[in-house]
Amino acid sequence: MPLHSTESYPQLTDRSELLERLAFVGQVDLAIIGGGATGLGLALDASLRGLSVVLLEAEDFAKGTSSRATKLAHGGVRYLAQGDIGLVKEALQERRHILRNAPHLASEIAFVMPSYTCWQTPFYGLGLKVYDRLAGKYGLQPTQFLNSAQVKQRLPGVQPEALKGGVCYWDGQFNDARLALTLARTAAAQGALLVNYCKVTQLQYHHGRLNGVTISDKETQQEFSLRAKAVVNATGVWVDDIRALDHKANQMPHQPLVSASQGVHVVVDAEFLPGDHALLIPKTRDGRVLFAVPWLGKVVLGTTDTPRSDHPAEPLAYAHEIEFILSEAAQVLARPPRREDVRSVWVGLRPLVTPNRSTAGRTSSISREHTIEVSHSGLVTVTGGKWTTYRVMAEDVLAQMTRHGLLGPLPASQTRSFPLLGAPVEKHARIVDAPGLSAYGSEAAMVQKLAKPGDTDLTPGLSPAMVRYAVRYEYARTVEDVLARRSRLLFLDAAKAAQVASQVDALLREEGIAHTKYDDFMALAKQYQLAST
């Protein structure tokens, strides 16, 4: 059947079937540890080149950093200011590929940078003209200089006092968790086997060379053994856990590769920044960029860059980070947001290459460019980078594996112009514009077929049919999977997510899932609320 057919359902994600396949797969060309943007992008690229692929994720796909981004597919205005021209140029090209390959999940968005001193408009405007030039043929709409009236028109919520004018430029926005899920499902449609809630517990060797992994299913505690010609560690901020297993098995000293930095995002109602334009403050008190971005009916404020020495699965925002974001937003919004206005607070950990002694403790200065390491035993570790460049990271990993003899010669990558599941077949096909359904693209009709008589929406943008679809075709296993990553309700309004959690729990049980982790979700939703109080 055609990959994007709307006449029949896509591949089922029945867990018992996935585990049965895992038990009998034997040996594959490539085993990938980690189901974030990097690992999923690699699974798709490798499967499109004809490799047999198994991807294993200890939690849910995009559970960690890959669902907690600022939702921007961008070149990085801040990196431009740091002079990292190569990274910016590469990311601007990749921004265009994301917009083209997943138009149901990514779109252009206009940013306005208001000026409160006379020098800001020409200074930042010229820099953004360079941003346009670096994009070249991959560029979006051109940067414009605005007077104060035009800024107020495009940003109705902006602080008007002392406003001198501003600059408008264009970037990309996307739904990170759903893009990750779509990468997983597209790779599966190409023959890859992807299993969430399966943890790699050991690495296997033959004469000192890595040749497989031992896996434990977290639901049943069943163990599996998988042989692989090559193994990639793409576990993001947790890559050192897998590297430590490799070093211990080979009696080598362990030197950490990753330093973590925490980025906090605060979500408020759209009334604080009405309209469809985002706001950018190019330099806050700590030298960072502050975003106020309309997203799925809310406004995302962020972010921070705070070093951490640990790597918790659910990092908490520090009180001073929330205060910082709100106080900086109060400088540029006509109605300053207060703590009681916050609907949700969520935190992502950035995996940054460990700094040298001269930059220790200054994680904001560490490069986001990715690093690929091949150990003596053959373990390939990839870390760093950013969501926007997930595709070229996959290309680079496969090139390094070929170079080190872990894989034979490979055909060229096909991912540059490969449409992901849900992308309309026709170039100008209309994407369903209904609450929640637009994220499914050409699969929206399939979701609607799962509706039953008497169904009513759990909340605007989330229907019982969507929950059923999440279980049957999108790997969902828990209440959190549905409300945090298939729907984004937890990230948009934690209290409302808690209100509908019992209904989601009941629907999951109707679908045959016994362990929905309802209580765990309620504690998590409380955390997303408590972080703001």
KAGI-V148003 format. One record per backbone hydrogen bond with DSSP energy under -0.5 kcal/mol. NH is the residue of the N-H (numbers start at 1). CO is the residue of the C=O. E is the energy in kcal/mol with one decimal. If there is no record, write none. Layout:
# KAGI-V148003
NH | CO | E
NH | CO | E
This chain:
# KAGI-V148003
5 | 2 | -1.6
13 | 472 | -2.7
18 | 14 | -2.1
19 | 15 | -2.6
20 | 16 | -1.9
21 | 17 | -2.3
22 | 18 | -2.1
23 | 19 | -2.1
24 | 20 | -1.3
25 | 21 | -0.9
27 | 25 | -1.1
28 | 227 | -2.1
29 | 52 | -0.6
30 | 52 | -2.1
31 | 230 | -2.5
32 | 54 | -2.9
33 | 232 | -3.0
34 | 32 | -0.7
34 | 56 | -3.1
36 | 234 | -0.5
40 | 36 | -2.6
41 | 37 | -2.4
42 | 38 | -1.9
43 | 39 | -2.3
44 | 40 | -2.0
45 | 41 | -2.2
46 | 42 | -2.9
47 | 43 | -2.1
48 | 44 | -2.2
49 | 45 | -1.1
50 | 47 | -1.5
51 | 46 | -2.2
54 | 30 | -2.1
55 | 193 | -2.8
56 | 32 | -2.8
57 | 195 | -2.3
62 | 35 | -1.8
63 | 60 | -2.0
67 | 64 | -1.6
68 | 65 | -2.0
73 | 172 | -1.5
74 | 72 | -0.9
80 | 76 | -1.7
81 | 77 | -1.7
82 | 78 | -1.2
83 | 80 | -1.5
84 | 79 | -2.5
85 | 83 | -1.9
88 | 84 | -2.0
89 | 85 | -2.8
90 | 86 | -2.2
91 | 87 | -2.4
92 | 88 | -2.4
93 | 89 | -1.6
94 | 90 | -2.1
95 | 91 | -2.3
96 | 92 | -1.2
97 | 93 | -1.3
98 | 94 | -2.2
99 | 95 | -2.2
100 | 96 | -1.9
101 | 97 | -2.8
102 | 98 | -1.9
103 | 100 | -0.5
105 | 102 | -1.9
106 | 102 | -1.4
107 | 173 | -2.5
109 | 171 | -2.6
111 | 169 | -3.5
112 | 278 | -2.6
113 | 167 | -3.2
114 | 112 | -0.7
115 | 165 | -2.8
120 | 117 | -1.1
121 | 117 | -0.6
122 | 118 | -0.6
123 | 119 | -2.0
124 | 120 | -2.7
125 | 120 | -0.6
125 | 121 | -2.1
126 | 122 | -2.0
127 | 123 | -1.3
128 | 124 | -2.3
129 | 125 | -1.7
130 | 126 | -1.6
131 | 127 | -1.7
132 | 128 | -2.1
133 | 129 | -2.2
134 | 130 | -2.7
135 | 131 | -1.3
136 | 132 | -1.1
136 | 133 | -0.5
138 | 135 | -2.3
139 | 136 | -1.7
144 | 168 | -2.7
146 | 166 | -3.2
151 | 147 | -2.1
152 | 148 | -2.3
153 | 149 | -1.7
154 | 150 | -2.1
155 | 151 | -2.4
158 | 155 | -2.1
159 | 332 | -2.7
160 | 158 | -0.6
163 | 160 | -1.9
164 | 115 | -3.2
165 | 115 | -1.0
166 | 146 | -2.0
167 | 113 | -1.5
168 | 144 | -2.8
169 | 111 | -2.3
171 | 109 | -2.4
172 | 73 | -1.4
173 | 107 | -2.8
174 | 71 | -2.0
175 | 105 | -1.6
176 | 174 | -0.9
179 | 175 | -2.3
180 | 176 | -2.3
181 | 177 | -2.3
182 | 178 | -2.2
183 | 179 | -2.2
184 | 180 | -2.1
185 | 181 | -2.5
186 | 182 | -2.4
187 | 183 | -2.4
188 | 184 | -2.2
189 | 185 | -1.9
190 | 186 | -0.8
190 | 187 | -0.7
191 | 188 | -1.8
192 | 187 | -2.2
193 | 53 | -2.5
194 | 192 | -0.6
195 | 55 | -2.3
197 | 59 | -2.8
198 | 57 | -2.7
199 | 216 | -2.6
201 | 199 | -0.7
201 | 214 | -2.3
202 | 214 | -1.3
204 | 212 | -3.0
206 | 209 | -2.4
209 | 206 | -1.6
210 | 377 | -2.6
211 | 204 | -2.5
212 | 204 | -1.0
213 | 226 | -2.4
214 | 202 | -2.5
215 | 224 | -2.9
216 | 199 | -2.8
217 | 222 | -3.0
218 | 197 | -2.6
218 | 216 | -0.5
221 | 217 | -2.5
224 | 215 | -2.5
226 | 213 | -2.6
227 | 26 | -2.3
228 | 211 | -2.2
229 | 28 | -2.0
230 | 29 | -1.1
232 | 31 | -2.7
233 | 380 | -4.1
234 | 33 | -2.8
234 | 232 | -0.8
238 | 235 | -2.0
239 | 236 | -1.6
241 | 238 | -1.4
242 | 238 | -0.8
243 | 239 | -2.3
244 | 240 | -2.1
245 | 241 | -1.2
246 | 242 | -1.8
247 | 243 | -2.7
248 | 244 | -2.6
249 | 245 | -2.2
250 | 246 | -1.4
251 | 248 | -1.3
252 | 247 | -3.2
255 | 253 | -0.6
256 | 254 | -0.5
259 | 352 | -3.7
260 | 308 | -0.8
261 | 350 | -1.4
262 | 306 | -3.2
263 | 348 | -3.1
264 | 262 | -0.5
265 | 346 | -2.5
266 | 301 | -2.8
267 | 344 | -2.4
268 | 299 | -2.4
270 | 297 | -0.7
272 | 269 | -1.6
273 | 270 | -1.6
278 | 110 | -3.1
279 | 292 | -2.9
280 | 112 | -2.0
281 | 290 | -2.8
282 | 280 | -0.6
284 | 288 | -2.3
287 | 284 | -1.8
290 | 281 | -2.4
291 | 302 | -3.8
292 | 279 | -2.3
293 | 300 | -2.6
295 | 298 | -2.9
298 | 295 | -1.9
299 | 268 | -2.6
300 | 293 | -2.8
301 | 266 | -3.5
301 | 299 | -0.5
302 | 291 | -1.9
303 | 264 | -0.6
306 | 262 | -2.1
307 | 305 | -0.5
308 | 260 | -2.1
315 | 312 | -0.6
321 | 318 | -0.9
322 | 318 | -1.6
323 | 319 | -2.3
324 | 320 | -2.0
325 | 321 | -2.3
326 | 322 | -2.4
327 | 323 | -2.6
328 | 324 | -2.4
329 | 325 | -2.4
330 | 326 | -1.9
331 | 327 | -0.6
331 | 328 | -0.8
332 | 329 | -1.3
333 | 329 | -1.7
334 | 157 | -3.0
336 | 334 | -0.7
341 | 338 | -1.7
342 | 339 | -1.4
343 | 267 | -3.3
344 | 267 | -0.9
345 | 528 | -0.9
346 | 265 | -2.0
348 | 263 | -2.5
350 | 261 | -3.5
350 | 348 | -0.6
352 | 259 | -2.5
352 | 350 | -1.0
353 | 367 | -0.6
354 | 257 | -3.3
359 | 356 | -1.4
360 | 356 | -0.6
360 | 357 | -0.7
362 | 359 | -2.5
365 | 362 | -1.8
366 | 363 | -1.6
371 | 383 | -3.1
373 | 381 | -2.9
375 | 373 | -0.5
375 | 379 | -2.6
378 | 375 | -1.0
380 | 231 | -2.3
381 | 373 | -3.2
381 | 379 | -0.6
382 | 233 | -2.2
383 | 371 | -2.3
385 | 368 | -1.4
389 | 386 | -1.1
390 | 387 | -2.0
393 | 389 | -1.9
394 | 390 | -1.6
395 | 391 | -1.8
396 | 392 | -2.5
397 | 393 | -2.2
398 | 394 | -2.2
399 | 395 | -2.1
400 | 396 | -2.3
401 | 397 | -2.1
402 | 398 | -2.0
403 | 399 | -2.3
404 | 400 | -2.0
405 | 402 | -1.4
406 | 401 | -2.3
407 | 401 | -1.2
417 | 414 | -0.7
418 | 415 | -0.9
419 | 417 | -0.7
420 | 101 | -2.5
423 | 420 | -2.4
429 | 426 | -1.6
434 | 432 | -0.8
437 | 434 | -0.9
438 | 434 | -1.3
439 | 436 | -0.6
440 | 437 | -2.0
441 | 438 | -1.3
442 | 422 | -2.7
443 | 440 | -2.4
444 | 441 | -1.7
446 | 443 | -0.6
447 | 443 | -1.7
448 | 444 | -2.2
449 | 445 | -1.3
450 | 447 | -1.9
451 | 448 | -1.6
455 | 452 | -2.2
458 | 462 | -1.9
459 | 462 | -1.4
462 | 459 | -2.6
467 | 463 | -1.5
468 | 464 | -2.4
469 | 465 | -2.5
470 | 466 | -2.2
471 | 467 | -1.7
472 | 468 | -2.6
473 | 469 | -2.7
474 | 469 | -0.6
474 | 470 | -1.0
476 | 470 | -2.3
479 | 516 | -2.4
482 | 478 | -1.6
483 | 479 | -2.6
484 | 480 | -2.7
485 | 480 | -0.7
485 | 481 | -1.2
486 | 481 | -2.1
487 | 482 | -3.5
490 | 483 | -3.0
491 | 488 | -0.7
492 | 488 | -1.1
492 | 489 | -0.6
493 | 489 | -3.3
494 | 343 | -1.8
495 | 343 | -0.5
497 | 493 | -2.1
498 | 494 | -2.0
499 | 495 | -1.6
500 | 496 | -1.4
501 | 497 | -0.7
504 | 500 | -2.0
505 | 501 | -2.7
506 | 502 | -2.1
507 | 503 | -2.0
508 | 504 | -2.5
509 | 505 | -2.0
510 | 506 | -2.0
511 | 507 | -1.3
512 | 509 | -1.6
513 | 508 | -2.3
514 | 512 | -0.7
516 | 514 | -0.9
521 | 517 | -2.0
522 | 518 | -2.3
523 | 519 | -1.9
524 | 520 | -2.0
525 | 521 | -3.1
526 | 522 | -1.8
527 | 523 | -1.8
528 | 524 | -2.2
529 | 525 | -1.3
530 | 526 | -3.9
531 | 527 | -2.2
532 | 529 | -1.7
533 | 530 | -2.1
